[in-house]
């Protein structure tokens, strides 16, 4: 039995980095890079049901990570804009 990964769309961008300028936007840039990766999903159409389950679960986790990162980015941007957190 062989193990093959399903296709990922859009493909992950490898060999990229974050502008590491030590300024107040550095943490936001890091989180935005991770958030961009959350757009990549495993394509499950055409897979058998037993193979689909794990990849669909991983896609769901991508969505959950995206939501958490969106909140974190919003918090950092609001702090940068001078809003007080409650």
C-alpha positions as CSV (number, residue, x, y, z in Angstrom):
1,X,0.0,0.0,0.0
2,X,1.4,3.4,-1.0
3,X,0.8,6.7,0.7
4,X,0.1,9.7,-1.5
5,X,-0.8,13.2,-0.4
6,X,-3.7,14.8,-2.2
7,X,-3.1,17.9,-4.3
8,X,-3.0,21.2,-2.3
9,X,-4.6,24.3,-3.7
10,X,-3.3,26.9,-3.8
11,X,0.1,25.3,-3.4
12,X,2.2,26.3,-0.5
13,X,4.9,28.9,-1.4
14,X,8.2,27.5,-0.3
15,X,11.4,29.4,0.3
16,X,9.8,32.7,1.4
17,X,10.4,34.8,4.4
18,X,9.2,37.6,6.4
19,X,10.7,41.1,6.4
20,X,12.5,40.9,9.7
21,X,12.9,44.7,10.1
22,X,12.7,45.1,13.9
23,X,9.8,47.5,13.9
24,X,6.3,47.5,15.4
25,X,4.9,45.7,12.4
26,X,7.2,42.7,12.6
27,X,4.8,40.5,14.7
28,X,1.9,41.3,12.3
29,X,4.0,40.3,9.3
30,X,4.8,37.0,10.9
31,X,1.2,36.2,11.6
32,X,0.1,37.4,8.2
33,X,2.5,34.9,6.6
34,X,1.1,32.1,8.7
35,X,-2.4,33.3,7.8
36,X,-1.6,33.2,4.1
37,X,-0.7,29.5,4.5
38,X,-4.2,28.8,5.8
39,X,-5.6,29.4,2.3
40,X,-4.0,26.2,1.1
41,X,-6.3,23.2,1.4
42,X,-6.2,19.5,0.5
43,X,-8.3,18.7,-2.5
44,X,-10.5,15.7,-1.5
45,X,-12.7,15.2,-4.6
46,X,-12.2,11.8,-6.1
47,X,-10.7,10.3,-3.0
48,X,-12.3,7.3,-1.3
49,X,-14.4,8.1,1.8
50,X,-11.8,6.6,4.2
51,X,-9.1,8.8,2.7
52,X,-11.3,11.9,2.5
53,X,-12.0,12.0,6.2
54,X,-8.5,12.8,7.4
55,X,-7.9,15.5,4.8
56,X,-11.2,17.2,5.3
57,X,-10.4,17.3,9.1
58,X,-7.0,18.9,8.3
59,X,-8.8,21.4,6.1
60,X,-11.2,22.2,8.9
61,X,-8.2,22.8,11.2
62,X,-6.8,25.2,8.6
63,X,-10.0,27.1,8.9
64,X,-9.8,27.2,12.7
65,X,-6.2,28.3,12.6
66,X,-7.2,31.1,10.1
67,X,-9.9,32.4,12.5
68,X,-7.5,32.5,15.4
69,X,-4.9,34.2,13.4
70,X,-7.4,36.8,12.1
71,X,-8.3,37.6,15.7
72,X,-4.7,38.0,16.7
73,X,-3.8,40.2,13.7
74,X,-6.9,42.4,14.5
75,X,-5.8,42.8,18.1
76,X,-2.2,43.7,17.2
77,X,-3.5,46.2,14.6
78,X,-5.9,47.8,17.0
79,X,-3.1,48.1,19.6
80,X,-0.9,49.7,17.0
81,X,-3.7,52.1,16.1
82,X,-4.0,53.2,19.8
83,X,-7.1,51.5,20.8
84,X,-7.3,50.1,24.3
85,X,-8.1,46.4,24.7
86,X,-10.9,45.6,27.1
